[in-house]
Amino acid sequence: MKKILLEETKLGKSIAVSCELVEDEIGLYIAAADVSAICVFRFEEWENFVRAVSKANAKFKGLFR
């Protein structure tokens, strides 16, 4: 059964993201004007991905303090 975790969400002028759960996998969809990507994660991989992005985001924010 598919469950929508994030409806298609526009991030900028020409980029959008969405996310869904299908059985034991999480699908992340990124669509831009020039390229699209689909990444499929198992639960543990998803947790690792979220931690990595959070770490990068914290460093990014630290650049502007």
C-alpha positions in Angstrom: 0.0 0.0 0.0 1.3 3.4 -0.9 1.2 6.3 1.6 2.1 9.9 0.6 4.5 11.3 3.1 5.0 14.6 1.3 2.8 15.9 -1.5 4.6 17.5 -4.4 6.1 20.6 -2.9 7.6 23.4 -4.9 10.9 24.4 -3.5 11.7 27.2 -5.9 11.0 28.5 -9.4 11.8 25.2 -11.2 12.3 22.5 -8.5 9.9 20.3 -6.6 10.1 17.4 -4.2 7.7 14.7 -3.0 8.0 11.6 -0.9 6.0 8.3 -0.4 6.1 5.1 1.5 5.6 1.8 -0.3 5.8 -1.3 1.9 9.3 -1.1 3.5 10.8 1.5 1.2 10.7 5.3 1.1 10.7 7.0 -2.3 12.1 10.5 -2.6 11.4 12.3 -5.9 13.1 15.5 -7.0 12.1 17.2 -10.2 13.8 20.2 -11.7 13.6 21.9 -15.1 16.7 20.1 -16.4 16.9 16.8 -14.4 14.8 14.5 -12.3 15.9 11.9 -9.7 14.2 9.1 -7.7 16.0 7.7 -4.7 14.6 4.7 -2.9 15.6 4.1 0.7 15.0 1.3 3.2 14.1 2.6 6.7 17.6 2.5 8.1 19.0 4.1 5.0 16.4 6.8 5.3 17.3 7.6 8.9 21.0 7.8 7.8 20.0 10.1 4.9 18.0 12.4 7.1 20.9 12.6 9.7 23.4 13.4 6.9 21.2 16.2 5.4 20.5 17.6 8.9 24.3 17.7 9.5 24.9 19.4 6.2 22.1 21.9 6.9 23.6 22.7 10.4 27.0 23.4 8.8 25.3 25.5 6.1 23.5 27.6 8.7 26.7 28.1 10.6 28.3 29.7 7.6 25.9 32.7 7.9 25.9 33.3 11.7 
